[in-house]
Amino acid sequence: MFEYLGDDSKKIRISMLFARQVALHLQETLLSDDQKMTPKGDDLVQVTATVSGSQQLRWWLLAFGGLVEVLKPEWLREKFRNISAGLCRK
């Protein structure tokens, strides 16, 4: 998933917290063969998977808005932190 033909993006191990209602979709449509889902309380699910670190992945994650939090890798978490801060500028 998340790969265009010729996409040479490096594979990354990503860890995210999803709202439970979103995570349920990922049980049917896996991000990767090594995807793992771990419940975190009543409302959250931690999802880890090895995926392409492509722009397509970032667009996909942005579509979830506040229903997802990127935990790792730190450089991707920082990228989303900066995007979020930029949305609030005047």
Buried (B, 14 or more C-beta within 10 A) or exposed (E): BBBEEEEEBEEBEBBBBBBBEBBEEBEEEEBBEEBEBEEEEEEBBBBBBEBBBBEBBBEBBEEEEEBBBBBEBEEBBEBBEEEEEEEEEE
